[in-house]
Amino acid sequence: MKQFFYDNFLNTIEKHYPRKSDLANALMEILPLEKESVYRRLRKDVYFSAEEVMQIAQAWGISLDNLISANP
């Protein structure tokens, strides 16, 4: 379930910025992270924390309820 949610979350935020470099820059404006830390999260080497997910969702108007309730 965790992997399904995370994949849905990444797919959703990538729709806002299809180019990885633009996405990374936008995420750096929202989160107190450096570029390499953002890229590690986008590559799934490290997961965004729950707080980071909430900050991104709030900033971009993403419904986490919809991501959680989506059927795998």
N, CA, C and O atoms as a GROMACS GRO file, in nm:
protein
  288
    1MET      N    1   0.083  -0.120   0.000
    1MET     CA    2   0.000   0.000   0.000
    1MET      C    3   0.087   0.126   0.000
    1MET      O    4   0.057   0.222  -0.070
    2LYS      N    5   0.195   0.123   0.080
    2LYS     CA    6   0.282   0.240   0.089
    2LYS      C    7   0.342   0.272  -0.048
    2LYS      O    8   0.346   0.389  -0.088
    3GLN      N    9   0.389   0.172  -0.119
    3GLN     CA   10   0.450   0.193  -0.250
    3GLN      C   11   0.347   0.246  -0.349
    3GLN      O   12   0.378   0.335  -0.428
    4PHE      N   13   0.225   0.193  -0.344
    4PHE     CA   14   0.118   0.239  -0.432
    4PHE      C   15   0.089   0.387  -0.408
    4PHE      O   16   0.079   0.465  -0.503
    5PHE      N   17   0.076   0.425  -0.281
    5PHE     CA   18   0.051   0.565  -0.247
    5PHE      C   19   0.165   0.654  -0.297
    5PHE      O   20   0.142   0.758  -0.357
    6TYR      N   21   0.288   0.611  -0.271
    6TYR     CA   22   0.403   0.693  -0.308
    6TYR      C   23   0.412   0.709  -0.460
    6TYR      O   24   0.440   0.818  -0.509
    7ASP      N   25   0.389   0.602  -0.534
    7ASP     CA   26   0.390   0.610  -0.680
    7ASP      C   27   0.281   0.705  -0.729
    7ASP      O   28   0.305   0.786  -0.818
    8ASN      N   29   0.161   0.696  -0.672
    8ASN     CA   30   0.053   0.788  -0.709
    8ASN      C   31   0.091   0.932  -0.677
    8ASN      O   32   0.064   1.023  -0.755
    9PHE      N   33   0.153   0.952  -0.561
    9PHE     CA   34   0.194   1.086  -0.522
    9PHE      C   35   0.296   1.142  -0.620
    9PHE      O   36   0.283   1.256  -0.665
   10LEU      N   37   0.398   1.064  -0.653
   10LEU     CA   38   0.499   1.111  -0.748
   10LEU      C   39   0.438   1.140  -0.885
   10LEU      O   40   0.471   1.241  -0.948
   11ASN      N   41   0.351   1.053  -0.932
   11ASN     CA   42   0.285   1.076  -1.061
   11ASN      C   43   0.205   1.206  -1.059
   11ASN      O   44   0.203   1.280  -1.157
   12THR      N   45   0.140   1.232  -0.947
   12THR     CA   46   0.059   1.353  -0.935
   12THR      C   47   0.145   1.478  -0.936
   12THR      O   48   0.112   1.575  -1.004
   13ILE      N   49   0.255   1.479  -0.861
   13ILE     CA   50   0.337   1.600  -0.858
   13ILE      C   51   0.413   1.619  -0.990
   13ILE      O   52   0.443   1.732  -1.028
   14GLU      N   53   0.444   1.510  -1.058
   14GLU     CA   54   0.512   1.522  -1.187
   14GLU      C   55   0.422   1.584  -1.293
   14GLU      O   56   0.471   1.639  -1.392
   15LYS      N   57   0.291   1.575  -1.276
   15LYS     CA   58   0.198   1.640  -1.368
   15LYS      C   59   0.208   1.792  -1.360
   15LYS      O   60   0.181   1.862  -1.457
   16HIS      N   61   0.246   1.843  -1.243
   16HIS     CA   62   0.261   1.988  -1.226
   16HIS      C   63   0.384   2.039  -1.301
   16HIS      O   64   0.382   2.149  -1.356
   17TYR      N   65   0.489   1.959  -1.303
   17TYR     CA   66   0.615   1.997  -1.367
   17TYR      C   67   0.673   1.874  -1.435
   17TYR      O   68   0.748   1.800  -1.372
   18PRO      N   69   0.640   1.849  -1.563
   18PRO     CA   70   0.688   1.729  -1.632
   18PRO      C   71   0.841   1.717  -1.640
   18PRO      O   72   0.895   1.606  -1.642
   19ARG      N   73   0.912   1.831  -1.646
   19ARG     CA   74   1.059   1.824  -1.649
   19ARG      C   75   1.111   1.811  -1.507
   19ARG      O   76   1.075   1.889  -1.419
   20LYS      N   77   1.198   1.711  -1.485
   20LYS     CA   78   1.250   1.684  -1.350
   20LYS      C   79   1.321   1.805  -1.290
   20LYS      O   80   1.308   1.831  -1.170
   21SER      N   81   1.395   1.878  -1.371
   21SER     CA   82   1.468   1.993  -1.318
   21SER      C   83   1.371   2.101  -1.269
   21SER      O   84   1.395   2.163  -1.166
   22ASP      N   85   1.262   2.124  -1.343
   22ASP     CA   86   1.162   2.222  -1.300
   22ASP      C   87   1.092   2.174  -1.173
   22ASP      O   88   1.067   2.253  -1.082
   23LEU      N   89   1.062   2.045  -1.168
   23LEU     CA   90   0.997   1.988  -1.049
   23LEU      C   91   1.088   2.001  -0.928
   23LEU      O   92   1.043   2.040  -0.820
   24ALA      N   93   1.214   1.969  -0.944
   24ALA     CA   94   1.309   1.979  -0.833
   24ALA      C   95   1.319   2.122  -0.782
   24ALA      O   96   1.320   2.146  -0.662
   25ASN      N   97   1.328   2.217  -0.874
   25ASN     CA   98   1.336   2.358  -0.833
   25ASN      C   99   1.210   2.402  -0.760
   25ASN      O  100   1.219   2.474  -0.660
   26ALA      N  101   1.093   2.360  -0.808
   26ALA     CA  102   0.968   2.396  -0.742
   26ALA      C  103   0.959   2.334  -0.603
   26ALA      O  104   0.913   2.399  -0.509
   27LEU      N  105   1.004   2.210  -0.589
   27LEU     CA  106   1.002   2.145  -0.458
   27LEU      C  107   1.099   2.211  -0.361
   27LEU      O  108   1.072   2.217  -0.241
   28MET      N  109   1.211   2.259  -0.412
   28MET     CA  110   1.308   2.327  -0.326
   28MET      C  111   1.250   2.458  -0.271
   28MET      O  112   1.290   2.503  -0.163
   29GLU      N  113   1.156   2.519  -0.344
   29GLU     CA  114   1.092   2.640  -0.295
   29GLU      C  115   0.993   2.610  -0.182
   29GLU      O  116   0.970   2.694  -0.095
   30ILE      N  117   0.936   2.490  -0.184
   30ILE     CA  118   0.837   2.451  -0.083
   30ILE      C  119   0.904   2.391   0.040
   30ILE      O  120   0.864   2.419   0.153
   31LEU      N  121   1.005   2.309   0.017
   31LEU     CA  122   1.067   2.232   0.125
   31LEU      C  123   1.207   2.286   0.157
   31LEU      O  124   1.275   2.338   0.069
   32PRO      N  125   1.248   2.273   0.281
   32PRO     CA  126   1.383   2.317   0.318
   32PRO      C  127   1.487   2.209   0.283
   32PRO      O  128   1.557   2.158   0.370
   33LEU      N  129   1.495   2.176   0.153
   33LEU     CA  130   1.587   2.072   0.107
   33LEU      C  131   1.675   2.126  -0.005
   33LEU      O  132   1.637   2.218  -0.077
   34GLU      N  133   1.793   2.067  -0.018
   34GLU     CA  134   1.881   2.100  -0.128
   34GLU      C  135   1.846   2.013  -0.247
   34GLU      O  136   1.774   1.914  -0.234
   35LYS      N  137   1.897   2.051  -0.364
   35LYS     CA  138   1.860   1.985  -0.488
   35LYS      C  139   1.886   1.834  -0.484
   35LYS      O  140   1.800   1.756  -0.525
   36GLU      N  141   2.000   1.792  -0.437
   36GLU     CA  142   2.032   1.649  -0.434
   36GLU      C  143   1.936   1.572  -0.344
   36GLU      O  144   1.900   1.458  -0.374
   37SER      N  145   1.895   1.633  -0.234
   37SER     CA  146   1.797   1.568  -0.145
   37SER      C  147   1.663   1.550  -0.214
   37SER      O  148   1.597   1.448  -0.196
   38VAL      N  149   1.623   1.648  -0.293
   38VAL     CA  150   1.498   1.638  -0.368
   38VAL      C  151   1.510   1.528  -0.472
   38VAL      O  152   1.419   1.446  -0.486
   39TYR      N  153   1.621   1.525  -0.545
   39TYR     CA  154   1.639   1.422  -0.647
   39TYR      C  155   1.642   1.281  -0.587
   39TYR      O  156   1.591   1.187  -0.649
   40ARG      N  157   1.699   1.265  -0.469
   40ARG     CA  158   1.697   1.134  -0.403
   40ARG      C  159   1.555   1.089  -0.377
   40ARG      O  160   1.523   0.970  -0.389
   41ARG      N  161   1.470   1.183  -0.341
   41ARG     CA  162   1.329   1.149  -0.316
   41ARG      C  163   1.257   1.116  -0.446
   41ARG      O  164   1.175   1.025  -0.450
   42LEU      N  165   1.287   1.190  -0.552
   42LEU     CA  166   1.222   1.164  -0.680
   42LEU      C  167   1.266   1.030  -0.740
   42LEU      O  168   1.190   0.966  -0.812
   43ARG      N  169   1.389   0.988  -0.711
   43ARG     CA  170   1.440   0.858  -0.758
   43ARG      C  171   1.396   0.743  -0.667
   43ARG      O  172   1.420   0.627  -0.698
   44LYS      N  173   1.331   0.776  -0.557
   44LYS     CA  174   1.285   0.680  -0.456
   44LYS      C  175   1.400   0.617  -0.378
   44LYS      O  176   1.383   0.509  -0.321
   45ASP      N  177   1.514   0.682  -0.376
   45ASP     CA  178   1.623   0.637  -0.288
   45ASP      C  179   1.584   0.664  -0.143
   45ASP      O  180   1.620   0.589  -0.052
   46VAL      N  181   1.510   0.774  -0.123
   46VAL     CA  182   1.459   0.817   0.007
   46VAL      C  183   1.315   0.858  -0.017
   46VAL      O  184   1.284   0.915  -0.122
   47TYR      N  185   1.227   0.831   0.078
   47TYR     CA  186   1.088   0.874   0.065
   47TYR      C  187   1.071   1.014   0.124
   47TYR      O  188   1.140   1.052   0.218
   48PHE      N  189   0.976   1.089   0.065
   48PHE     CA  190   0.935   1.213   0.130
   48PHE      C  191   0.875   1.175   0.264
   48PHE      O  192   0.806   1.074   0.276
   49SER      N  193   0.900   1.256   0.365
   49SER     CA  194   0.838   1.232   0.495
   49SER      C  195   0.690   1.269   0.486
   49SER      O  196   0.648   1.336   0.392
   50ALA      N  197   0.612   1.226   0.584
   50ALA     CA  198   0.469   1.260   0.586
   50ALA      C  199   0.451   1.411   0.589
   50ALA      O  200   0.362   1.464   0.523
   51GLU      N  201   0.533   1.480   0.665
   51GLU     CA  202   0.524   1.626   0.673
   51GLU      C  203   0.555   1.690   0.538
   51GLU      O  204   0.488   1.785   0.497
   52GLU      N  205   0.656   1.639   0.468
   52GLU     CA  206   0.690   1.692   0.336
   52GLU      C  207   0.578   1.668   0.236
   52GLU      O  208   0.545   1.756   0.156
   53VAL      N  209   0.518   1.550   0.241
   53VAL     CA  210   0.405   1.520   0.153
   53VAL      C  211   0.291   1.618   0.180
   53VAL      O  212   0.231   1.670   0.087
   54MET      N  213   0.263   1.642   0.307
   54MET     CA  214   0.156   1.736   0.342
   54MET      C  215   0.186   1.877   0.293
   54MET      O  216   0.097   1.945   0.243
   55GLN      N  217   0.310   1.921   0.307
   55GLN     CA  218   0.347   2.054   0.261
   55GLN      C  219   0.330   2.068   0.110
   55GLN      O  220   0.279   2.170   0.063
   56ILE      N  221   0.372   1.968   0.036
   56ILE     CA  222   0.359   1.971  -0.111
   56ILE      C  223   0.211   1.969  -0.149
   56ILE      O  224   0.167   2.048  -0.232
   57ALA      N  225   0.135   1.881  -0.087
   57ALA     CA  226  -0.008   1.869  -0.117
   57ALA      C  227  -0.081   2.000  -0.089
   57ALA      O  228  -0.165   2.043  -0.168
   58GLN      N  229  -0.048   2.061   0.021
   58GLN     CA  230  -0.113   2.188   0.056
   58GLN      C  231  -0.075   2.298  -0.043
   58GLN      O  232  -0.160   2.375  -0.085
   59ALA      N  233   0.052   2.305  -0.078
   59ALA     CA  234   0.099   2.410  -0.169
   59ALA      C  235   0.039   2.396  -0.309
   59ALA      O  236   0.013   2.496  -0.375
   60TRP      N  237   0.016   2.273  -0.354
   60TRP     CA  238  -0.031   2.249  -0.491
   60TRP      C  239  -0.175   2.202  -0.498
   60TRP      O  240  -0.221   2.164  -0.605
   61GLY      N  241  -0.246   2.204  -0.386
   61GLY     CA  242  -0.386   2.167  -0.386
   61GLY      C  243  -0.412   2.022  -0.423
   61GLY      O  244  -0.508   1.992  -0.494
   62ILE      N  245  -0.327   1.933  -0.376
   62ILE     CA  246  -0.340   1.790  -0.406
   62ILE      C  247  -0.421   1.725  -0.294
   62ILE      O  248  -0.393   1.745  -0.176
   63SER      N  249  -0.522   1.647  -0.331
   63SER     CA  250  -0.604   1.577  -0.234
   63SER      C  251  -0.537   1.444  -0.197
   63SER      O  252  -0.531   1.352  -0.278
   64LEU      N  253  -0.487   1.436  -0.077
   64LEU     CA  254  -0.425   1.311  -0.031
   64LEU      C  255  -0.531   1.204  -0.011
   64LEU      O  256  -0.502   1.085  -0.027
   65ASP      N  257  -0.653   1.243   0.022
   65ASP     CA  258  -0.762   1.146   0.035
   65ASP      C  259  -0.782   1.070  -0.095
   65ASP      O  260  -0.802   0.949  -0.094
   66ASN      N  261  -0.778   1.142  -0.207
   66ASN     CA  262  -0.795   1.076  -0.336
   66ASN      C  263  -0.681   0.979  -0.366
   66ASN      O  264  -0.703   0.872  -0.424
   67LEU      N  265  -0.560   1.015  -0.328
   67LEU     CA  266  -0.446   0.927  -0.352
   67LEU      C  267  -0.454   0.801  -0.267
   67LEU      O  268  -0.417   0.692  -0.311
   68ILE      N  269  -0.501   0.817  -0.146
   68ILE     CA  270  -0.508   0.703  -0.054
   68ILE      C  271  -0.622   0.610  -0.092
   68ILE      O  272  -0.608   0.488  -0.086
   69SER      N  273  -0.734   0.668  -0.133
   69SER     CA  274  -0.850   0.584  -0.161
   69SER      C  275  -0.853   0.526  -0.301
   69SER      O  276  -0.942   0.448  -0.333
   70ALA      N  277  -0.757   0.564  -0.386
   70ALA     CA  278  -0.752   0.509  -0.522
   70ALA      C  279  -0.725   0.360  -0.516
   70ALA      O  280  -0.648   0.313  -0.431
   71ASN      N  281  -0.786   0.286  -0.604
   71ASN     CA  282  -0.768   0.140  -0.606
   71ASN      C  283  -0.639   0.104  -0.681
   71ASN      O  284  -0.616   0.156  -0.790
   72PRO      N  285  -0.556   0.015  -0.623
   72PRO     CA  286  -0.433  -0.026  -0.692
   72PRO      C  287  -0.462  -0.111  -0.814
   72PRO      O  288  -0.369  -0.154  -0.883
   0.00000   0.00000   0.00000
